[in-house]
Amino acid sequence: MKILVIDDSNTIRKTAEALLTRAGHQVITAVDGFESLAKIADDPPDLIFVDIMMPRLDGYQTCALIKNNRRFCHIPVVMLSSKDGVFDKARGRIVGADAYLTKPFGRQDLLDAVAGVAVAGDAASGTAVGETSLSEF
């Protein structure tokens, strides 16, 4: 599975990349929402992990842009946050997030999130419609 990890923390990106790579996944990373949009448009991933608190374009905004794009809306998005409040989780659902993972996370937490979203994705079996460009974000 091709997974995009978006986080402004180098430590979180590298940790997630190492854990997911060891589990057999191809991992792409981005430091913020803007960089991620270009990577998604060039080579859409199968799953996206996105940090909520980032400069320029936060995780909620990034998720909303992905979920409101007809070409990419089927890609599962897991929000990453150090906040574990009901409001934060609800806001993630409102913008279209498929799951929520609280930091710090362990290896099994990360792999469980991948498995959970993959199972949900298989049940929904969404497909991309038509072509689009980055300008549609």
Backbone as JSON Lines, residues from 0, in Angstrom:
{"i":0,"aa":"M","n":[0.84,-1.17,0.0],"ca":[0.0,0.0,0.0],"c":[0.9,1.24,0.0]}
{"i":1,"aa":"K","n":[0.52,2.23,-0.8],"ca":[1.27,3.48,-0.87],"c":[0.64,4.46,0.13]}
{"i":2,"aa":"I","n":[1.44,4.93,1.09],"ca":[0.94,5.78,2.17],"c":[1.68,7.11,2.19]}
{"i":3,"aa":"L","n":[0.91,8.19,2.28],"ca":[1.48,9.53,2.41],"c":[1.37,9.96,3.86]}
{"i":4,"aa":"V","n":[2.5,10.39,4.44],"ca":[2.53,10.9,5.81],"c":[2.84,12.39,5.74]}
{"i":5,"aa":"I","n":[1.91,13.21,6.25],"ca":[2.06,14.67,6.21],"c":[2.19,15.16,7.65]}
{"i":6,"aa":"D","n":[3.35,15.69,7.99],"ca":[3.58,16.21,9.34],"c":[4.76,17.16,9.3]}
{"i":7,"aa":"D","n":[4.64,18.28,9.99],"ca":[5.74,19.23,10.01],"c":[6.86,18.8,10.96]}
{"i":8,"aa":"S","n":[6.62,17.77,11.77],"ca":[7.64,17.24,12.67],"c":[8.47,16.17,11.94]}
{"i":9,"aa":"N","n":[9.75,16.44,11.79],"ca":[10.64,15.49,11.15],"c":[10.65,14.16,11.9]}
{"i":10,"aa":"T","n":[10.59,14.22,13.22],"ca":[10.61,13.01,14.05],"c":[9.4,12.13,13.75]}
{"i":11,"aa":"I","n":[8.23,12.73,13.7],"ca":[7.0,11.96,13.42],"c":[7.05,11.38,12.01]}
{"i":12,"aa":"R","n":[7.46,12.19,11.04],"ca":[7.54,11.7,9.65],"c":[8.48,10.51,9.55]}
{"i":13,"aa":"K","n":[9.68,10.66,10.11],"ca":[10.68,9.59,10.01],"c":[10.25,8.33,10.77]}
{"i":14,"aa":"T","n":[9.64,8.51,11.94],"ca":[9.17,7.36,12.72],"c":[8.08,6.61,11.97]}
{"i":15,"aa":"A","n":[7.09,7.34,11.49],"ca":[6.0,6.71,10.74],"c":[6.53,6.03,9.48]}
{"i":16,"aa":"E","n":[7.44,6.71,8.79],"ca":[8.03,6.15,7.58],"c":[8.75,4.84,7.87]}
{"i":17,"aa":"A","n":[9.55,4.81,8.93],"ca":[10.29,3.6,9.28],"c":[9.35,2.46,9.65]}
{"i":18,"aa":"L","n":[8.35,2.74,10.48],"ca":[7.42,1.7,10.92],"c":[6.6,1.15,9.76]}
{"i":19,"aa":"L","n":[6.12,2.03,8.92],"ca":[5.29,1.59,7.79],"c":[6.1,0.87,6.72]}
{"i":20,"aa":"T","n":[7.32,1.33,6.49],"ca":[8.2,0.67,5.51],"c":[8.53,-0.74,5.97]}
{"i":21,"aa":"R","n":[8.84,-0.89,7.25],"ca":[9.14,-2.23,7.81],"c":[7.94,-3.16,7.69]}
{"i":22,"aa":"A","n":[6.75,-2.59,7.67],"ca":[5.53,-3.4,7.54],"c":[5.2,-3.69,6.08]}
{"i":23,"aa":"G","n":[6.06,-3.23,5.15],"ca":[5.89,-3.56,3.75],"c":[5.18,-2.52,2.9]}
{"i":24,"aa":"H","n":[4.98,-1.34,3.45],"ca":[4.29,-0.28,2.71],"c":[5.29,0.66,2.04]}
{"i":25,"aa":"Q","n":[4.87,1.26,0.93],"ca":[5.65,2.3,0.27],"c":[5.22,3.62,0.92]}
{"i":26,"aa":"V","n":[6.18,4.4,1.39],"ca":[5.85,5.63,2.12],"c":[6.4,6.86,1.42]}
{"i":27,"aa":"I","n":[5.53,7.86,1.31],"ca":[5.88,9.17,0.77],"c":[5.65,10.14,1.91]}
{"i":28,"aa":"T","n":[6.49,11.17,2.04],"ca":[6.29,12.13,3.12],"c":[6.17,13.55,2.57]}
{"i":29,"aa":"A","n":[5.51,14.39,3.35],"ca":[5.38,15.81,3.03],"c":[5.42,16.59,4.34]}
{"i":30,"aa":"V","n":[6.01,17.79,4.29],"ca":[6.17,18.59,5.51],"c":[4.96,19.46,5.82]}
{"i":31,"aa":"D","n":[4.08,19.67,4.84],"ca":[2.89,20.47,5.1],"c":[1.81,20.17,4.06]}
{"i":32,"aa":"G","n":[0.65,20.78,4.25],"ca":[-0.47,20.53,3.35],"c":[-0.21,20.93,1.91]}
{"i":33,"aa":"F","n":[0.47,22.06,1.71],"ca":[0.75,22.5,0.34],"c":[1.62,21.5,-0.4]}
{"i":34,"aa":"E","n":[2.69,21.06,0.24],"ca":[3.57,20.07,-0.41],"c":[2.8,18.77,-0.68]}
{"i":35,"aa":"S","n":[1.93,18.4,0.24],"ca":[1.18,17.16,0.07],"c":[0.23,17.2,-1.13]}
{"i":36,"aa":"L","n":[-0.37,18.35,-1.38],"ca":[-1.32,18.44,-2.49],"c":[-0.63,18.18,-3.83]}
{"i":37,"aa":"A","n":[0.57,18.68,-3.98],"ca":[1.33,18.43,-5.21],"c":[1.66,16.94,-5.33]}
{"i":38,"aa":"K","n":[2.05,16.32,-4.23],"ca":[2.4,14.89,-4.26],"c":[1.17,14.03,-4.54]}
{"i":39,"aa":"I","n":[0.04,14.41,-3.97],"ca":[-1.19,13.66,-4.21],"c":[-1.6,13.76,-5.67]}
{"i":40,"aa":"A","n":[-1.5,14.95,-6.24],"ca":[-1.88,15.15,-7.63],"c":[-0.96,14.38,-8.58]}
{"i":41,"aa":"D","n":[0.35,14.34,-8.26],"ca":[1.32,13.66,-9.12],"c":[1.22,12.14,-9.04]}
{"i":42,"aa":"D","n":[0.99,11.62,-7.84],"ca":[1.02,10.18,-7.62],"c":[0.12,9.84,-6.42]}
{"i":43,"aa":"P","n":[-1.19,9.72,-6.65],"ca":[-2.12,9.53,-5.54],"c":[-1.8,8.31,-4.68]}
{"i":44,"aa":"P","n":[-1.77,8.51,-3.36],"ca":[-1.52,7.39,-2.45],"c":[-2.79,6.59,-2.2]}
{"i":45,"aa":"D","n":[-2.65,5.46,-1.5],"ca":[-3.8,4.64,-1.13],"c":[-4.36,5.06,0.23]}
{"i":46,"aa":"L","n":[-3.54,5.76,1.01],"ca":[-3.91,6.17,2.37],"c":[-3.09,7.4,2.74]}
{"i":47,"aa":"I","n":[-3.7,8.31,3.52],"ca":[-3.01,9.52,3.94],"c":[-3.12,9.67,5.46]}
{"i":48,"aa":"F","n":[-1.97,9.91,6.1],"ca":[-1.92,10.32,7.51],"c":[-1.58,11.8,7.5]}
{"i":49,"aa":"V","n":[-2.38,12.63,8.16],"ca":[-2.11,14.07,8.17],"c":[-2.2,14.64,9.58]}
{"i":50,"aa":"D","n":[-1.15,15.37,9.95],"ca":[-1.12,16.05,11.24],"c":[-2.11,17.2,11.21]}
{"i":51,"aa":"I","n":[-2.73,17.49,12.32],"ca":[-3.7,18.59,12.38],"c":[-2.99,19.93,12.47]}
{"i":52,"aa":"M","n":[-2.05,20.05,13.39],"ca":[-1.41,21.33,13.65],"c":[-0.16,21.49,12.78]}
{"i":53,"aa":"M","n":[-0.33,22.22,11.66],"ca":[0.78,22.5,10.76],"c":[0.69,23.96,10.32]}
{"i":54,"aa":"P","n":[1.83,24.55,9.98],"ca":[1.79,25.93,9.48],"c":[1.21,25.98,8.06]}
{"i":55,"aa":"R","n":[0.81,27.14,7.65],"ca":[0.29,27.43,6.31],"c":[-1.06,26.77,6.05]}
{"i":56,"aa":"L","n":[-1.1,25.47,5.89],"ca":[-2.34,24.75,5.6],"c":[-2.44,23.63,6.62]}
{"i":57,"aa":"D","n":[-3.38,23.75,7.57],"ca":[-3.43,22.75,8.64],"c":[-4.08,21.45,8.15]}
{"i":58,"aa":"G","n":[-4.1,20.46,9.02],"ca":[-4.63,19.16,8.66],"c":[-6.1,19.15,8.3]}
{"i":59,"aa":"Y","n":[-6.9,19.97,9.01],"ca":[-8.32,20.05,8.7],"c":[-8.53,20.6,7.3]}
{"i":60,"aa":"Q","n":[-7.8,21.67,6.97],"ca":[-7.92,22.28,5.65],"c":[-7.44,21.31,4.56]}
{"i":61,"aa":"T","n":[-6.33,20.64,4.83],"ca":[-5.79,19.68,3.87],"c":[-6.78,18.55,3.63]}
{"i":62,"aa":"C","n":[-7.33,18.0,4.7],"ca":[-8.31,16.91,4.58],"c":[-9.53,17.37,3.8]}
{"i":63,"aa":"A","n":[-10.04,18.56,4.1],"ca":[-11.21,19.07,3.4],"c":[-10.95,19.23,1.9]}
{"i":64,"aa":"L","n":[-9.77,19.71,1.54],"ca":[-9.43,19.87,0.13],"c":[-9.38,18.51,-0.58]}
{"i":65,"aa":"I","n":[-8.82,17.52,0.09],"ca":[-8.74,16.17,-0.49],"c":[-10.14,15.58,-0.65]}
{"i":66,"aa":"K","n":[-10.94,15.67,0.39],"ca":[-12.26,15.05,0.39],"c":[-13.26,15.77,-0.51]}
{"i":67,"aa":"N","n":[-13.0,17.03,-0.83],"ca":[-13.89,17.77,-1.72],"c":[-13.44,17.73,-3.18]}
{"i":68,"aa":"N","n":[-12.42,16.93,-3.47],"ca":[-11.92,16.78,-4.82],"c":[-12.41,15.44,-5.37]}
{"i":69,"aa":"R","n":[-13.12,15.47,-6.48],"ca":[-13.73,14.23,-6.98],"c":[-12.72,13.15,-7.34]}
{"i":70,"aa":"R","n":[-11.52,13.54,-7.68],"ca":[-10.49,12.55,-8.04],"c":[-9.87,11.88,-6.81]}
{"i":71,"aa":"F","n":[-9.83,12.59,-5.7],"ca":[-9.1,12.09,-4.52],"c":[-9.98,11.8,-3.32]}
{"i":72,"aa":"C","n":[-11.28,12.08,-3.4],"ca":[-12.16,11.96,-2.24],"c":[-12.27,10.53,-1.7]}
{"i":73,"aa":"H","n":[-11.95,9.55,-2.51],"ca":[-12.02,8.15,-2.08],"c":[-10.81,7.73,-1.23]}
{"i":74,"aa":"I","n":[-9.75,8.52,-1.22],"ca":[-8.54,8.16,-0.48],"c":[-8.8,8.33,1.02]}
{"i":75,"aa":"P","n":[-8.62,7.28,1.81],"ca":[-8.83,7.39,3.25],"c":[-7.81,8.36,3.87]}
{"i":76,"aa":"V","n":[-8.3,9.18,4.82],"ca":[-7.46,10.13,5.52],"c":[-7.56,9.86,7.02]}
{"i":77,"aa":"V","n":[-6.4,9.7,7.66],"ca":[-6.32,9.51,9.1],"c":[-5.69,10.76,9.69]}
{"i":78,"aa":"M","n":[-6.4,11.43,10.59],"ca":[-5.88,12.62,11.25],"c":[-4.92,12.2,12.36]}
{"i":79,"aa":"L","n":[-3.8,12.92,12.47],"ca":[-2.82,12.7,13.54],"c":[-2.82,13.92,14.44]}
{"i":80,"aa":"S","n":[-2.94,13.71,15.74],"ca":[-2.93,14.85,16.64],"c":[-2.54,14.47,18.05]}
{"i":81,"aa":"S","n":[-1.94,15.44,18.74],"ca":[-1.66,15.25,20.15],"c":[-2.89,15.58,20.98]}
{"i":82,"aa":"K","n":[-3.91,16.16,20.34],"ca":[-5.17,16.48,21.01],"c":[-6.08,15.26,20.93]}
{"i":83,"aa":"D","n":[-6.69,14.92,22.06],"ca":[-7.55,13.75,22.1],"c":[-8.99,14.12,22.48]}
{"i":84,"aa":"G","n":[-9.35,15.39,22.26],"ca":[-10.67,15.85,22.66],"c":[-11.77,15.45,21.7]}
{"i":85,"aa":"V","n":[-12.98,15.41,22.22],"ca":[-14.15,15.08,21.42],"c":[-14.34,16.1,20.3]}
{"i":86,"aa":"F","n":[-14.12,17.39,20.6],"ca":[-14.28,18.44,19.6],"c":[-13.32,18.22,18.44]}
{"i":87,"aa":"D","n":[-12.05,17.9,18.74],"ca":[-11.05,17.7,17.69],"c":[-11.42,16.52,16.79]}
{"i":88,"aa":"K","n":[-11.88,15.44,17.41],"ca":[-12.29,14.27,16.62],"c":[-13.52,14.58,15.78]}
{"i":89,"aa":"A","n":[-14.46,15.31,16.35],"ca":[-15.68,15.67,15.61],"c":[-15.33,16.58,14.43]}
{"i":90,"aa":"R","n":[-14.45,17.53,14.65],"ca":[-14.06,18.42,13.56],"c":[-13.39,17.64,12.43]}
{"i":91,"aa":"G","n":[-12.59,16.64,12.81],"ca":[-11.98,15.77,11.8],"c":[-13.02,15.05,10.98]}
{"i":92,"aa":"R","n":[-14.04,14.53,11.63],"ca":[-15.12,13.83,10.91],"c":[-15.87,14.79,9.99]}
{"i":93,"aa":"I","n":[-16.08,16.02,10.47],"ca":[-16.81,17.01,9.67],"c":[-16.09,17.29,8.35]}
{"i":94,"aa":"V","n":[-14.76,17.36,8.39],"ca":[-14.01,17.64,7.15],"c":[-13.77,16.38,6.32]}
{"i":95,"aa":"G","n":[-14.24,15.23,6.81],"ca":[-14.18,14.01,6.01],"c":[-13.15,12.97,6.41]}
{"i":96,"aa":"A","n":[-12.47,13.18,7.55],"ca":[-11.47,12.2,7.98],"c":[-12.11,10.84,8.23]}
{"i":97,"aa":"D","n":[-11.39,9.79,7.88],"ca":[-11.89,8.43,8.05],"c":[-11.53,7.85,9.41]}
{"i":98,"aa":"A","n":[-10.49,8.38,10.03],"ca":[-10.05,7.89,11.34],"c":[-9.2,8.96,12.01]}
{"i":99,"aa":"Y","n":[-8.9,8.74,13.28],"ca":[-8.18,9.7,14.1],"c":[-7.19,8.93,14.95]}
{"i":100,"aa":"L","n":[-5.93,9.33,14.93],"ca":[-4.88,8.66,15.71],"c":[-4.2,9.69,16.58]}
{"i":101,"aa":"T","n":[-4.15,9.4,17.89],"ca":[-3.55,10.34,18.84],"c":[-2.06,10.08,18.97]}
{"i":102,"aa":"K","n":[-1.28,11.18,18.94],"ca":[0.17,11.11,19.15],"c":[0.44,11.25,20.64]}
{"i":103,"aa":"P","n":[1.47,10.64,21.17],"ca":[2.38,9.74,20.45],"c":[1.71,8.4,20.2]}
{"i":104,"aa":"F","n":[2.01,7.83,19.06],"ca":[1.45,6.53,18.7],"c":[2.58,5.51,18.66]}
{"i":105,"aa":"G","n":[2.22,4.27,18.89],"ca":[3.19,3.17,18.81],"c":[3.05,2.45,17.49]}
{"i":106,"aa":"R","n":[3.93,1.51,17.26],"ca":[3.93,0.73,16.03],"c":[2.58,0.08,15.79]}
{"i":107,"aa":"Q","n":[2.05,-0.58,16.82],"ca":[0.79,-1.29,16.64],"c":[-0.38,-0.34,16.39]}
{"i":108,"aa":"D","n":[-0.37,0.84,17.04],"ca":[-1.42,1.84,16.8],"c":[-1.44,2.23,15.32]}
{"i":109,"aa":"L","n":[-0.26,2.48,14.77],"ca":[-0.14,2.89,13.37],"c":[-0.62,1.79,12.43]}
{"i":110,"aa":"L","n":[-0.17,0.58,12.69],"ca":[-0.56,-0.56,11.84],"c":[-2.05,-0.88,11.97]}
{"i":111,"aa":"D","n":[-2.6,-0.72,13.17],"ca":[-4.04,-0.93,13.37],"c":[-4.84,0.1,12.58]}
{"i":112,"aa":"A","n":[-4.36,1.34,12.55],"ca":[-5.04,2.39,11.79],"c":[-5.02,2.06,10.29]}
{"i":113,"aa":"V","n":[-3.89,1.57,9.8],"ca":[-3.79,1.17,8.39],"c":[-4.77,0.05,8.1]}
{"i":114,"aa":"A","n":[-4.77,-0.97,8.96],"ca":[-5.65,-2.12,8.75],"c":[-7.12,-1.72,8.83]}
{"i":115,"aa":"G","n":[-7.46,-0.87,9.79],"ca":[-8.84,-0.45,9.95],"c":[-9.36,0.34,8.77]}
{"i":116,"aa":"V","n":[-8.55,1.24,8.26],"ca":[-8.95,2.05,7.11],"c":[-8.99,1.18,5.86]}
{"i":117,"aa":"A","n":[-8.07,0.24,5.73],"ca":[-8.05,-0.65,4.56],"c":[-9.31,-1.51,4.51]}
{"i":118,"aa":"V","n":[-9.73,-2.02,5.66],"ca":[-10.95,-2.84,5.72],"c":[-12.16,-1.99,5.36]}
{"i":119,"aa":"A","n":[-12.23,-0.78,5.91],"ca":[-13.35,0.12,5.6],"c":[-13.34,0.49,4.11]}
{"i":120,"aa":"G","n":[-12.16,0.7,3.56],"ca":[-12.03,1.04,2.14],"c":[-12.47,-0.09,1.24]}
{"i":121,"aa":"D","n":[-12.16,-1.32,1.64],"ca":[-12.58,-2.48,0.86],"c":[-14.11,-2.58,0.84]}
{"i":122,"aa":"A","n":[-14.72,-2.26,1.96],"ca":[-16.18,-2.33,2.05],"c":[-16.83,-1.26,1.19]}
{"i":123,"aa":"A","n":[-16.24,-0.08,1.16],"ca":[-16.82,1.02,0.39],"c":[-16.43,0.94,-1.08]}
{"i":124,"aa":"S","n":[-15.25,0.41,-1.35],"ca":[-14.66,0.3,-2.69],"c":[-14.94,1.52,-3.57]}
{"i":125,"aa":"G","n":[-14.49,2.68,-3.08],"ca":[-14.66,3.92,-3.84],"c":[-13.71,3.97,-5.01]}
{"i":126,"aa":"T","n":[-14.09,4.69,-6.03],"ca":[-13.23,4.83,-7.19],"c":[-13.14,6.29,-7.59]}
{"i":127,"aa":"A","n":[-12.04,6.64,-8.17],"ca":[-11.84,8.02,-8.64],"c":[-12.65,8.24,-9.9]}
{"i":128,"aa":"V","n":[-13.12,9.46,-10.07],"ca":[-13.93,9.81,-11.24],"c":[-13.24,10.9,-12.01]}
{"i":129,"aa":"G","n":[-12.96,10.64,-13.27],"ca":[-12.42,11.68,-14.15],"c":[-11.02,12.13,-13.8]}
{"i":130,"aa":"E","n":[-10.54,13.06,-14.57],"ca":[-9.21,13.63,-14.36],"c":[-9.36,15.01,-13.73]}
{"i":131,"aa":"T","n":[-8.33,15.42,-13.05],"ca":[-8.35,16.74,-12.44],"c":[-6.93,17.26,-12.4]}
{"i":132,"aa":"S","n":[-6.78,18.51,-12.05],"ca":[-5.45,19.1,-11.91],"c":[-5.31,19.65,-10.52]}
{"i":133,"aa":"L","n":[-4.1,20.03,-10.16],"ca":[-3.85,20.58,-8.85],"c":[-4.68,21.83,-8.62]}
{"i":134,"aa":"S","n":[-5.02,22.55,-9.68],"ca":[-5.8,23.78,-9.54],"c":[-7.19,23.51,-8.95]}
{"i":135,"aa":"E","n":[-7.66,22.27,-9.04],"ca":[-8.97,21.94,-8.46],"c":[-8.94,21.88,-6.96]}
{"i":136,"aa":"F","n":[-7.74,21.81,-6.37],"ca":[-7.64,21.86,-4.92],"c":[-7.98,23.26,-4.5]}
